[in-house]
Amino acid sequence: MKRARTSKPSAFSKEQIAAALAAAPEKVKDSECPYDPNDAEAVDEYWAKAKIRLPGQRGPQKLPTKVAVTVRYSPEVVEYFKSTGEGWQTRMNEALQQYVKRHRAA
């Protein structure tokens, strides 16, 4: 069984493509972009500064990250915050921040 074509033929003739390539500039200059992809030194300098991450790795955080800790609270405290619905951990954090703020000022 023959496979059907998955791509369409080009709308341009071979002569049109050749003429467009011949008319294209050798180098592209963009005054708004300091990076010149035609400059081998600039490309090497760019990649020397690059920080490469593998898929799944997190990049630098825009906001300060929180610190992971393990704490034990009384069941009543946890039950109360959980009963307030989704986002209960954020509300618990805000309550603790208010406590710290009040007691630091005193």
N, C-alpha and C positions, 0 to 999 in steps of 0.2 A: 504494500500500500504506500503510495506516495504521500509525503508530508506536504501540507498546504503552506504556502508562504505566510510568514508572520509579519513581514515588513513590506511596506509599500515601496515601489521603485521611486527613485528621486524625480522630482518635478523638473529638474534642470538637466540639460544635456551635458555631455562630457566637455564639450567646447566651452559652455557657459561656466562650468566649475573651474576649468583651467584658466579662463580669463579672469575670474574673480580672485583666484589664488595669485595670479601674476600681478594684479592691481593692488593686492593687499600690501600694507607697509611692512618693512622688515622688522621694525620695532614699534611698539605701542607706547605712547607717552601720555600719561594722565597727570595733569598738574595738581589734582586734588589728592593723589595717593603718593606718599613718599616711597612706597615699595615698588621696585621695578623688576618684574619677573624675567626680564631679558638680561639683567645684570647678574652674572654668576656669583660674584662676591656678595651681593645683596641677598641672594637666595641662600648661600651658605651661612651668612650671618644670621638670617632669620631662623634657620633650622638649628643653629648652634644655641640659640636662646629658647627654643621651643621646649615645652614640657609635654612629653607624650604620655597619654594615659591609655590604659587598656580598657576595653569595654567593661562597664560595670564599676570602674573606679571613679570615685568622686573627685571633683576638682576643688579648688579653694572655695571656702564658704564666703558668701557676701556678708552675712551677719555673723556675729560671734556664736560659736557653737555652745551648746549646753554640756554640762559634765554629767556623765552617767554614773549613778551611785545606786547602791542597794540600801534601802531603809525599811524599817518595820514600823507601821502605824497601827493604832488600835483599830479593831474592826468597826467601831462606831464612826471613826473619822473617814475611813475608806468607804463605808456604806453611804455616809452622807454625801460625799463628793460624787460617787458613782450614781446616786439617785438623781443628781442634777442633770444627767444626760451626757451625750457625747461632748468631748472636750473637757471632761472632769479633771484630767491631769493638768491641763493648762490653767484651769481655775484654781487648782490646789497650789500650783506654782505662783500664781498671782497673789493668793492669800498669804503665802510665805514671804513673798517680796514685800507686801504691805507691812507685815510683822517686822521684817528686818528694817524697813525704812523708819517705822515708828520708834523702834528701840535703838537705832543708831543715833537719831536726833536727840534722844534723851541723855 
